[in-house]
């Protein structure tokens, strides 16, 4: 249960028991019964920009927002925020990109929301520090519960395949 390794043992045991009893999918579906409707890169960009404009209007602009089929397999991540700086003439130019694994094209909307909030927070805070998590909580008050439930979902699909 690699996705839950940082959580307390009693939670890991509870999730493992639900997994063994084939009840973990019921738990996930009971709490998150429907999937989002963000079907392509344009819709994802609109979704991300709505959140960015609501909570982080003054942060650096995003040059690209996309679903990426390589993220989960290659980087063992669910989303990526990349930042590139280049000197052009006498000026320093920067580009920010936000990518979400295609694994999350068909998941409940709160999971997509959590991933986007996480990656947007990296526009201001590069490290996973206290300020980073405070920003995540500002944008999404139940961030920690959604992160845990997303990790439970990943555990389920790793064991038994896609759920939605």
Rosetta blueprint (number, residue, H / E / L):
1 X L
2 X H
3 X H
4 X H
5 X L
6 X L
7 X L
8 X L
9 X H
10 X H
11 X H
12 X H
13 X H
14 X H
15 X H
16 X H
17 X H
18 X H
19 X H
20 X H
21 X L
22 X L
23 X L
24 X H
25 X H
26 X H
27 X H
28 X H
29 X H
30 X H
31 X H
32 X L
33 X L
34 X L
35 X L
36 X L
37 X L
38 X L
39 X L
40 X L
41 X H
42 X H
43 X H
44 X H
45 X H
46 X H
47 X H
48 X H
49 X H
50 X H
51 X H
52 X H
53 X H
54 X H
55 X H
56 X L
57 X L
58 X L
59 X L
60 X L
61 X L
62 X L
63 X L
64 X E
65 X E
66 X E
67 X E
68 X E
69 X L
70 X L
71 X H
72 X H
73 X H
74 X H
75 X H
76 X L
77 X L
78 X L
79 X E
80 X E
81 X E
82 X E
83 X E
84 X E
85 X E
86 X E
87 X E
88 X E
89 X L
90 X L
91 X E
92 X E
93 X E
94 X E
95 X E
96 X E
97 X E
98 X E
99 X E
100 X E
101 X E
102 X H
103 X H
104 X H
105 X L
106 X L
107 X L
108 X L
109 X H
110 X H
111 X H
112 X H
113 X H
114 X H
115 X H
116 X H
117 X H
118 X H
119 X H
120 X H
121 X H
122 X H
123 X H
124 X H
125 X L
126 X L
127 X L
128 X L
129 X L
130 X H
131 X H
132 X H
133 X H
134 X H
135 X H
136 X H
137 X H
138 X H
139 X H
140 X L
141 X L
142 X L
143 X H
144 X H
145 X H
146 X H
147 X H
148 X H
149 X H
150 X H
151 X H
152 X H
153 X H
154 X H
155 X H
156 X H
157 X H
158 X H
159 X H
160 X H
161 X L
162 X L
163 X L
164 X L
